[in-house]
Amino acid sequence: MPAQPELLIGKYFIASFPHWDGRVEAMIDDVHYLVRFEVGSDGSPEALAVVALDDMVRAGRDDEEEGPGHWLFFDTTEQRAKFRALLNEPTDPDKPRVVQMRRQ
């Protein structure tokens, strides 16, 4: 259990699987959170889900196990959007682009 588990409440995230954005809405217990997934780019509807903290941070992984990686957390939707823009649309064509690593 994190030292201050309530710190995730209200954070915006990018989930590595199912590749949705969303927000942590509430803490259910010491190891589970209620999250709201936003409407997906594939047209999937908004959804609420109870997610284990271990699934969000991939705690206990000591090697590159199969499965999704940890989620990325942001304080605001603007921060999240800037991160996505950094990955997808470089502002200066002379600057190197950050490329996401994908597992095969």
C-alpha positions as CSV (number, residue, x, y, z in Angstrom):
1,M,0.0,0.0,0.0
2,P,1.4,3.5,-0.9
3,A,2.3,5.7,2.0
4,Q,-0.5,8.1,1.0
5,P,-2.9,6.1,-1.2
6,E,-5.3,9.0,-1.6
7,L,-2.7,10.9,-3.7
8,L,-4.0,9.2,-6.8
9,I,-7.6,10.4,-6.4
10,G,-8.3,13.1,-9.0
11,K,-5.3,12.3,-11.1
12,Y,-5.7,12.0,-14.9
13,F,-4.0,9.0,-16.5
14,I,-3.0,7.3,-19.7
15,A,-3.5,3.6,-19.3
16,S,-1.1,1.4,-21.2
17,F,-4.0,-1.1,-21.7
18,P,-6.6,-0.7,-23.0
19,H,-4.9,2.5,-24.2
20,W,-7.6,4.7,-22.7
21,D,-7.3,8.0,-20.9
22,G,-9.3,8.7,-17.8
23,R,-9.4,9.9,-14.2
24,V,-9.0,8.2,-10.8
25,E,-12.4,9.0,-9.1
26,A,-12.2,7.3,-5.7
27,M,-10.3,4.9,-3.5
28,I,-12.4,1.7,-2.8
29,D,-10.0,0.1,-0.3
30,D,-6.2,0.0,0.3
31,V,-5.5,-1.7,-3.0
32,H,-8.4,-0.8,-5.4
33,Y,-9.5,2.4,-7.1
34,L,-12.6,3.5,-9.0
35,V,-11.5,4.9,-12.3
36,R,-13.4,6.5,-15.1
37,F,-12.2,5.7,-18.6
38,E,-13.1,8.4,-21.2
39,V,-14.6,7.7,-24.6
40,G,-12.0,5.8,-26.5
41,S,-10.5,6.9,-29.8
42,D,-12.0,3.7,-31.2
43,G,-15.5,4.8,-30.2
44,S,-15.7,2.7,-27.1
45,P,-18.0,4.3,-24.5
46,E,-17.1,6.0,-21.3
47,A,-16.8,3.4,-18.5
48,L,-16.3,3.1,-14.8
49,A,-14.1,0.3,-13.5
50,V,-12.5,-0.9,-10.2
51,V,-8.8,-1.4,-10.9
52,A,-6.2,-2.8,-8.6
53,L,-3.3,-0.6,-7.7
54,D,-0.9,-3.3,-8.8
55,D,-2.4,-3.2,-12.3
56,M,-1.9,0.6,-12.5
57,V,1.7,0.7,-11.3
58,R,2.7,-2.9,-12.2
59,A,4.2,-3.4,-8.7
60,G,6.2,-6.5,-8.1
61,R,7.5,-6.8,-11.7
62,D,11.2,-7.5,-11.5
63,D,11.7,-8.2,-15.2
64,E,9.9,-7.6,-18.5
65,E,6.9,-9.8,-17.9
66,E,4.3,-10.0,-20.5
67,G,1.4,-7.8,-20.1
68,P,0.8,-4.0,-20.1
69,G,3.1,-1.5,-18.5
70,H,2.4,1.0,-15.7
71,W,0.0,3.8,-16.2
72,L,1.1,7.4,-16.6
73,F,-0.4,10.0,-14.2
74,F,-0.9,13.7,-14.6
75,D,-2.3,16.5,-12.4
76,T,-4.4,18.1,-15.3
77,T,-5.8,17.2,-18.7
78,E,-3.6,19.9,-20.1
79,Q,-0.4,18.1,-18.8
80,R,-1.7,14.9,-20.3
81,A,-2.4,16.5,-23.7
82,K,1.1,18.1,-23.7
83,F,2.6,14.7,-23.1
84,R,0.6,13.2,-26.0
85,A,1.6,16.1,-28.2
86,L,5.3,15.6,-27.3
87,L,5.0,12.0,-28.4
88,N,3.0,12.5,-31.6
89,E,3.7,16.0,-33.0
90,P,7.1,17.5,-32.5
91,T,6.9,21.3,-32.5
92,D,10.3,21.8,-34.1
93,P,11.2,19.6,-37.1
94,D,14.9,19.9,-36.2
95,K,14.4,18.4,-32.8
96,P,14.5,14.7,-32.3
97,R,11.2,13.1,-31.7
98,V,10.3,10.9,-28.7
99,V,9.1,7.5,-29.8
100,Q,7.0,5.2,-27.6
101,M,8.5,1.7,-27.2
102,R,6.0,-1.0,-28.1
103,R,6.2,-4.6,-27.1
104,Q,5.9,-7.2,-29.8
